[in-house]
Amino acid sequence: MRLPRQHAGFTLIEVMVALAIVAIALMAGLQATTALTRNALRQSDIVLAQLCAENELVKARLSRQMPSVGDTRLTCEQAGRQLQVLTIVRSTPNPSFRRIDAQVLDGDNSILRISTIIGRY
């Protein structure tokens, strides 16, 4: 009498289903890693831009005189990168105060914009 043969191992369909599950999991992991990398680079840009913008606003506060209305563009170097700082001074309804916006640009892309009010001393 012959005993029926038992099959050991996986069928081709089972292997393909397992590979599909692994491929989907790897794609999800790759997308998450890409998003984290992009956010880390963006955070680095924002920190450098904030340093440039805050420097310009502090400079205006420390000058102890009312800034004149108008726009100025300066270059700010941070961590070996050249960023442009556009300082926009506008009058307010109260003549004792001026609004100052410091916008940091990397080429044509705006990274950050910070605003403050400076009063007459």
For each residue, the residues with C-beta under 8 A, 3 or more apart:
1:
2:
3:
4:
5:
6:
7:
8:
9:
10: 14 15 18
11: 14 15
12: 15 16
13: 16 17
14: 10 11 17 18
15: 10 11 12 18 19
16: 12 13 19 20
17: 13 14 20 21
18: 10 14 15 21 22
19: 15 16 22 23
20: 16 17 23 24
21: 17 18 24 25
22: 18 19 25 26
23: 19 20 26 27
24: 20 21 27 28
25: 21 22 28 29
26: 22 23 29 30
27: 23 24 30 31
28: 24 25 31 32
29: 25 26 32 33
30: 26 27 33 34
31: 27 28 34 35
32: 28 29 35 36
33: 29 30 36 37
34: 30 31 37 38
35: 31 32 38 39
36: 32 33 39 40
37: 33 34 40 41
38: 34 35 41 42
39: 35 36 42 43
40: 36 37 43 44
41: 37 38 44 45
42: 38 39 45 46
43: 39 40 46 47
44: 40 41 47 48
45: 41 42 48 49 106 111
46: 42 43 49 50 111 112
47: 43 44 50 51
48: 44 45 51 52 78 79 81 83
49: 45 46 52 53 83 104 106 111 112
50: 46 47 53 54 104 112 114
51: 47 48 54 55 76 78
52: 48 49 55 56 76 78 83 85 102 104
53: 49 50 56 57 85 102 103 104 112 113 114
54: 50 51 57 58 102 114
55: 51 52 58 59 76
56: 52 53 59 60 74 76 85 87 102
57: 53 54 60 61 100 102 114 116
58: 54 55 61 62
59: 55 56 62 63
60: 56 57 63 67 87 100 116 118
61: 57 58 116 118
62: 58 59
63: 59 60 67
64: 121
65: 121
66: 98 118 120
67: 60 63 89 98 100 118
68: 89
69: 89 90 91 98
70: 89
71: 86 87 88 89
72: 86 87
73: 84 85 86 87
74: 56 84 85 87
75: 82 83 84 85
76: 51 52 55 56 82 83 84 85 104
77: 80 81 82 83
78: 48 51 52 81 83
79: 48
80: 77
81: 48 77 78 106
82: 75 76 77
83: 48 49 52 75 76 77 78 104 105 106 111
84: 73 74 75 76 104 105 106
85: 52 53 56 73 74 75 76 102 103 104 105
86: 71 72 73 102 103 104 105
87: 56 60 71 72 73 74 100 101 102 103
88: 71 100 101 102 103
89: 67 68 69 70 71 98 99 100
90: 69 98 99 100 101
91: 69 95 98 99
92: 95 97 98 99 117
93:
94: 97
95: 91 92
96: 119 120
97: 92 94 117 118 119 120
98: 66 67 69 89 90 91 92 117 118
99: 89 90 91 92 115 116 117
100: 57 60 67 87 88 89 90 115 116 117 118
101: 87 88 90 113 114 115
102: 52 53 54 56 57 85 86 87 88 113 114 115
103: 53 85 86 87 88 110 112 113
104: 49 50 52 53 76 83 84 85 86 110 111 112 113
105: 83 84 85 86 108 109 110 111
106: 45 49 81 83 84 109 111
107:
108: 105
109: 105 106
110: 103 104 105 113
111: 45 46 49 83 104 105 106
112: 46 49 50 53 103 104
113: 53 101 102 103 104 110
114: 50 53 54 57 101 102
115: 99 100 101 102
116: 57 60 61 99 100
117: 92 97 98 99 100
118: 60 61 66 67 97 98 100
119: 96 97
120: 66 96 97
121: 64 65
